[in-house]
């Protein structure tokens, strides 16, 4: 495993930490396919220009992670494959564990994660695939994905740029479509704030919450701008709690 202590500072153009192995052949061919068996814990400050990648069986962030122009990626799984495709990042996460799931959390964010794009990704080996309790700020997007895992969100997620709101995905994409991994269950707690509003100019962004099973939406959604944004809250079953809905999309906004 890898631990960054609370006084540690890492600054790089591109930074990757992996708690596991990669073959010499894959490394020399820039084929970033890792077999992971250790945990990564960050208590310090990790800064990069082009991207910060943390890959491990489990990821715990209590510090601060910053990527000025690239992706801030926290990924949990037994095997992880990374590949750049133009301006986007291709990611494949797999677990080889049998049921029942292990106690614990795959990706646990208690700290702060900033980046042009932010991605938390996990398999379903642990009881909670992703638990976001801190802050995540992306200029373009913040995406929390897991294939069959359970999600909990009690922190703040912000996706907003100078030209309008960005995109937030928790558990899947619009109507659960495409090839994007889909969560089994998603819980958005009352303290959670999901904000894809425009900072100054531009339209509101998109917020999508999806699960194949049960979705709880007790938090707040904002996607406001010169024109209102879009929000989707979907699941096989869903619960909005007993309080009034706190979904703010602005004039012309759409809710599904």
C-alpha positions in Angstrom: 0.0 0.0 0.0 0.9 3.7 -0.2 0.4 6.4 2.5 0.9 10.1 2.0 1.2 11.6 5.5 -0.5 14.8 6.6 2.6 17.0 6.0 3.4 15.5 2.6 3.4 17.5 -0.6 3.6 16.0 -4.2 3.8 18.4 -7.2 4.1 17.0 -10.7 2.9 17.5 -14.3 1.2 14.1 -14.2 1.1 11.9 -11.1 0.0 8.3 -10.7 0.2 6.1 -7.6 -0.8 2.4 -7.8 -0.9 0.0 -4.9 -0.2 -3.1 -6.9 1.7 -4.5 -10.0 2.1 -3.8 -13.7 4.1 -6.1 -16.0 7.3 -4.8 -17.6 5.8 -5.4 -21.0 2.7 -3.4 -20.3 4.7 -0.6 -18.7 7.1 -0.3 -21.7 4.2 -0.3 -24.1 2.3 2.3 -22.1 -0.4 -0.2 -21.5 -1.6 0.9 -18.1 -3.1 -2.3 -16.8 -2.6 -2.8 -13.0 -3.4 -5.7 -10.7 -4.1 -4.2 -7.3 -4.0 -5.6 -3.8 -3.1 -2.7 -1.6 -4.7 0.5 -0.2 -3.9 4.1 -0.8 -4.4 6.7 1.9 -3.8 10.4 1.3 -3.6 12.8 4.2 -1.5 15.4 2.4 -1.5 17.6 -0.7 -1.2 16.0 -4.2 -1.0 18.6 -7.0 -0.6 18.1 -10.8 -1.1 20.0 -14.0 -2.2 17.2 -16.3 -3.9 14.7 -14.0 -3.7 12.9 -10.6 -4.5 9.1 -10.5 -4.8 7.0 -7.4 -5.4 3.3 -8.0 -5.8 0.7 -5.3 -7.9 -2.0 -3.8 -9.2 0.7 -1.5 -8.8 4.5 -1.7 -9.1 6.8 1.3 -8.6 10.6 0.9 -8.6 12.9 3.9 -6.3 15.4 2.3 -6.4 17.5 -0.9 -6.0 16.5 -4.5 -5.7 19.0 -7.3 -5.4 18.7 -11.1 -5.3 22.0 -12.9 -6.1 20.8 -16.4 -6.7 17.1 -16.3 -8.6 14.3 -14.5 -8.5 13.7 -10.7 -9.2 9.9 -10.6 -9.8 7.8 -7.5 -10.3 4.2 -8.6 -10.8 1.0 -6.5 -10.7 -2.5 -7.9 -8.7 -5.7 -8.3 -7.8 -4.9 -11.8 -7.8 -1.5 -13.5 -7.0 -0.5 -17.1 -6.4 3.1 -18.1 -6.1 4.5 -21.6 -6.3 8.0 -23.0 -8.6 8.4 -26.0 -8.2 11.8 -27.4 -9.4 14.3 -24.7 -11.2 11.6 -22.7 -10.0 8.8 -20.3 -11.0 5.2 -20.8 -11.3 3.3 -17.5 -12.1 -0.3 -16.9 -12.5 -1.6 -13.3 -13.0 -5.2 -12.3 -13.3 -7.2 -9.1 -12.7 -11.0 -8.9 -14.1 -11.5 -5.4 -17.0 -13.8 -4.7 -20.0 -13.0 -2.6 -20.5 -11.9 0.1 -19.0 -8.4 -0.2 -16.3 -7.4 2.1 -17.0 -4.9 4.9 -15.6 -1.5 4.2 -15.5 1.2 1.4 -13.9 1.0 -2.0 -13.4 4.8 -2.5 -13.9 6.9 0.6 -13.5 10.7 0.2 -13.5 12.8 3.4 -11.2 15.5 2.0 -11.2 17.8 -1.1 -10.7 16.8 -4.7 -10.4 19.5 -7.5 -9.9 19.1 -11.2 -11.0 19.9 -14.7 -12.7 16.6 -14.5 -13.2 14.3 -11.5 -14.0 10.6 -11.5 -14.5 8.2 -8.6 -14.8 4.6 -9.9 -15.1 1.3 -8.1 -16.2 -2.3 -8.5 -18.6 -4.0 -6.1 -16.2 -5.9 -3.8 -17.0 -3.8 -0.8 -20.3 -3.1 1.1 -20.1 0.5 -0.1 -18.4 1.0 -3.4 -18.2 4.8 -3.0 -18.8 7.0 0.0 -18.3 10.8 -0.7 -18.3 12.8 2.5 -16.0 15.7 1.5 -15.9 18.1 -1.4 -15.4 17.5 -5.1 -15.1 20.4 -7.5 -14.8 19.9 -11.3 -14.7 22.6 -14.0 -16.4 20.3 -16.5 -17.7 17.2 -14.7 -17.8 15.1 -11.6 -18.7 11.4 -12.1 -19.2 8.7 -9.5 -19.4 5.3 -11.2 -19.6 1.6 -10.1 -20.7 -1.5 -11.8 -23.2 -3.0 -9.3 -21.9 -1.2 -6.2 -23.7 0.8 -3.5 -23.2 4.6 -3.2 -23.5 7.1 -0.3 -23.2 10.8 -0.7 -23.3 13.3 2.2 -20.8 15.9 1.0 -20.7 18.6 -1.7 -20.2 18.1 -5.4 -19.8 21.1 -7.7 -19.4 21.0 -11.5 -19.3 24.5 -12.9 -17.2 26.4 -15.5 -16.9 30.0 -16.6 -19.2 29.3 -19.6 -22.0 27.5 -17.8 -22.8 24.6 -15.6 -21.1 21.3 -15.9 -22.2 17.7 -15.5 -22.7 15.5 -12.4 -23.3 11.8 -12.7 -23.9 9.6 -9.7 -24.6 5.9 -10.3 -25.1 6.1 -14.1 -25.9 8.4 -17.0 -29.2 9.6 -18.5 -31.9 6.9 -18.1 -29.2 4.4 -17.2 -28.2 4.2 -20.9 -25.0 3.8 -22.8 -22.0 1.8 -21.6 -21.6 3.7 -18.4 -21.5 1.4 -15.3 -24.7 1.5 -13.2 -24.9 1.4 -9.4 -27.1 -1.0 -7.5 -28.3 1.4 -4.8 -27.7 5.2 -4.3 -28.3 7.2 -1.1 -28.0 11.0 -1.3 -28.2 12.1 2.4 -29.8 15.4 3.6 -26.5 17.2 4.0 -25.5 16.6 0.4 -25.3 19.4 -2.1 -25.1 18.7 -5.8 -24.4 22.0 -7.7 -24.1 22.2 -11.5 -25.1 25.9 -11.8 -23.4 28.4 -14.0 -20.8 30.5 -12.1 -21.5 33.7 -14.0 -22.6 33.4 -17.7 -24.1 30.4 -19.4 -26.8 27.9 -18.8 -27.3 25.5 -15.9 -25.7 22.1 -16.2 -26.9 18.5 -15.8 -27.3 16.4 -12.6 -28.1 12.7 -13.1 -28.7 10.2 -10.2 -29.3 6.6 -11.2 -29.5 3.2 -9.6 -30.8 -0.2 -10.9 -32.2 -0.8 -7.4 -33.3 1.8 -4.8 -32.5 5.5 -5.0 -32.8 7.8 -1.9 -32.7 11.6 -2.7 -32.8 13.6 0.5 -30.2 16.3 -0.4 -30.2 19.4 -2.6 -29.7 19.9 -6.4 -28.8 23.1 -8.1 -28.5 23.6 -11.9 -29.4 27.2 -12.4 -28.1 29.7 -15.1 -29.3 32.1 -17.8 -31.4 29.1 -18.8 -32.3 26.4 -16.4 -30.5 23.1 -16.3 -31.5 19.5 -16.1 -31.8 16.9 -13.3 -32.8 13.3 -13.3 -33.4 11.1 -10.2 -34.2 7.5 -11.1 -34.3 4.0 -9.8 -36.3 0.9 -9.8 -37.7 2.4 -6.6 -37.0 5.8 -5.1 -37.7 7.8 -2.0 -37.6 11.6 -1.7 -38.2 11.6 2.1 -40.7 13.6 4.1 -39.3 17.1 3.5 -40.0 19.3 0.5 -38.0 18.6 -2.6 -34.9 20.8 -2.8 -34.3 20.8 -6.5 -33.5 24.2 -8.0 -33.2 24.3 -11.8 -34.2 27.9 -12.7 -36.5 29.1 -15.4 -36.8 26.6 -18.3 -35.2 23.9 -16.2 -36.3 20.3 -16.7 -36.7 17.5 -14.1 -37.1 13.7 -14.8 
